[in-house]
Amino acid sequence: MNSSAPNPTESMPFPTMNSKSPSELKQSGNRDLRDKLLIPELVRARAALMPDGVALVSDEQTLTYCELEVRSNRLAHHLRSLGIGPEIIVGLCLGRSPLMVVAALAILKAGGAYIPLDPDYPAERLRFMLDDAKAAVLIARQEVGERISGGRWKTLDIERRALQIADYPEAAPQVNISGSNLAYVIYTSGSTGRPKGVQITHQSLLNLVQWHQRAFAISQSDRASQVASVGFDAAVWEVWPNLAAGSSVHFPDEAVRVAPEPLRDWLVAERITVSFVPTPLAEALIALEWPQETALRLLLTGGDALHHYPSARLPFQLINNYGPTECTVVATSGVVAAGGHPDGVPPIGRPIDGLQVYILDEHLQPVPNGAIGELHIAGYGVGRGYINRPGLNAEKFIANPFSQTAGGRMYKTGDLARYLPDGQIAFVGRIDEQIKVRGYRIEPEEIATLLDRCYGVETSVVVARAENGDTRLIAYVVPTHGVKLDHDSLQAYLKKYLPDYMIPAAFVRIDQLPLGPNGKIDRVMLPAPTPENTDEDKVRVGPSTPVEARVVAILAQLLGVQKVGVHDNFFFLGGHSLLGTQLIARARDSFGIELPLRTVFDSPTASQLSAEIERMLRQTQTSAAD
């Protein structure tokens, strides 16, 4: 790929959703379906072609394509009765499950657009997103609806309304939608202290689906996994291309999906052929031994910079992908060859079908080959823009000077990149301070803005620090004169508004923020967290039993911290699911027991973990005595 602006892809028309009957769809053939239909009709066509084919599989439920079609059609009719139609937004807060997919498909069939919401997010964050998007309906279980009640939306518990919904017709409602209509909205972290909603149209989603099917030869014999959290746009990618091709989509349980060895074993046992996993998990998976008879042929990854190359012994291909939420999940993609690359870290591939990538200088001119510039994306994947953010839209979604079509736009990613000699693209870093932590894109300013509103905080800044191969968020806070800041209260305050992955691992007290010559915060001069500048005003409770002493020592070594109290939370100290699997391995070596990964989530303090270990040890001794 040379550095001059490539010729833009010629415009191709995108269709409206038509009203062909299943028999007409069945006679259309795959090429016609892929080229002319939107997602609801692609799935509908699959149900007509293979009604008994397996569509969705979890531990609790299996749905055929016919069942998926009928259930989503009936729910779509019910949503229509609630006023859902084109450009009307529906909150979808169900978590990973076949039911979530049924509801998302029903929203699209009703003509609406959905916001995938994680039920574990704080109530205030969920309320903000629903209010900001002016959601008309929230699909959620009753307990979640009650937790975030008080908005203008109607809450619908589709499990409790199952009998009422079952009375609606089996056939799809007649709705006119086109490629320019909204399909979904996903919220990302925002620098102003509030999340920003990215709007993606059916046209953009269809481009992703068509590319994925062509690039990876997806067919009805494929078995795909759904691993990503619902609030991560990769979940969109895992579901729609596969259902549109007649593949089956399989849902591992929560404990399995975040642990490398159990996930590998599940992928093998379920005969999964195509799987997406976030980058940190992918790096752990490719380091494992795999049976050569595995059905897995493609391991897709993305969300963070990939640092390792796969071994030639792996029985599948590793595909590295890059793409901002604003450009419909994937913008570039490429096979990561075994054995390394002369330029170091694995590249992010080349632009996918329907997209163009430009690496430009500050004057929007192409940089020379090998030079670093800002990555810009144009084409069908570029979203409509942010909800209610006209100023930010004007800044980030700009006119494409290389487009031969009037009105062509491109998205300024803020990412730095360069072309490699073979034409692939290498990701270099960020222009601004936006960061990624374990696959989640985070604006540190959002966290700092909230911290600055907390009583006793004069000002703050949040940065990411690489420690022991992991990226951790560190908050630097300047206390108001005379106020003693408490770690627990700061943490509790942020947890009202932010998901766990955005909670800093440490709060460093500092008299003033260091400034550079330009008056901006000099992040290089921020001190590293130590016992002296973090929360040592709080008395950490030490271990009182031999088991607690060993667990505290394991946690301190694993997390790279000097001191751990028995009531300190593993995750708030910087722990995450991958470190959780290492914790289990060390507990196995130290105590001779197999601690379930779920225990780390349910009992995340040293005291709670020790109690569970002691219980399992007693149980083992009792069994041996018997």
Number of C-alpha atoms within 10 A of each C-alpha: 14 15 18 15 18 13 10 18 16 11 11 8 10 18 16 18 21 15 14 12 13 17 11 12 21 18 13 13 12 14 8 11 21 18 14 16 21 25 24 23 22 24 26 26 30 26 26 20 19 16 18 13 19 23 28 28 20 16 10 9 11 16 21 18 26 21 20 25 26 22 25 28 29 25 31 32 25 23 23 19 11 13 14 24 22 20 17 21 25 31 29 26 25 23 18 22 20 23 19 18 21 21 25 26 26 30 33 27 32 31 28 28 31 27 26 26 26 18 21 13 17 18 20 14 19 21 16 16 21 23 14 15 21 17 22 20 23 25 26 22 17 14 11 18 19 12 14 17 14 10 16 13 17 16 21 19 16 18 14 11 11 13 10 13 20 15 12 16 16 17 17 23 19 13 18 15 23 20 19 16 22 26 29 26 30 24 23 20 21 18 18 15 16 22 20 23 24 21 25 26 24 25 25 25 27 27 21 26 25 18 16 19 16 12 13 11 10 21 17 17 12 20 26 28 25 28 23 21 17 23 21 22 24 24 19 22 20 23 20 24 26 25 26 27 24 27 26 25 27 26 21 21 17 13 16 19 23 22 20 22 17 16 20 22 15 16 24 17 11 17 16 22 21 25 20 23 24 22 22 21 20 21 18 15 19 20 14 13 13 17 13 11 9 19 19 22 17 19 20 21 25 23 25 19 23 21 12 19 19 20 17 11 12 18 17 19 19 23 18 24 27 23 21 18 25 29 27 26 24 24 28 22 23 21 18 21 16 16 11 14 12 8 10 11 16 25 29 25 23 22 22 21 19 21 22 23 21 28 27 24 15 9 6 15 16 18 21 16 16 16 15 19 24 23 20 24 26 28 26 25 31 28 26 20 23 22 17 12 12 10 9 13 15 11 10 18 23 16 15 21 15 18 19 13 13 9 10 17 23 26 26 19 19 18 18 19 24 25 25 18 12 8 15 18 26 22 20 16 16 15 12 10 16 19 19 19 17 20 20 17 19 22 24 26 21 20 28 23 18 17 25 17 13 16 14 19 19 17 19 24 22 23 21 20 14 9 12 10 7 17 16 25 25 21 24 28 26 20 20 14 10 7 11 12 21 17 17 12 12 19 19 12 15 20 18 13 21 23 15 15 18 21 24 24 20 21 24 24 23 17 12 14 18 15 14 12 7 7 8 10 14 13 14 10 11 17 13 12 18 14 12 10 16 20 19 13 13 11 8 14 12 16 20 10 11 10 19 22 18 17 25 25 17 19 24 17 12 17 21 13 16 11 17 25 19 20 16 19 20 24 21 18 20 23 20 18 20 16 18 23 20 14 22 18 15 19 19 13 11 13 16 14 16 14 20 12 19 14 16 25 17 10 16 19 23 28 25 18 24 22 15 16 22 15 12 17 15 12 12 14 11 10 9 8 7 6
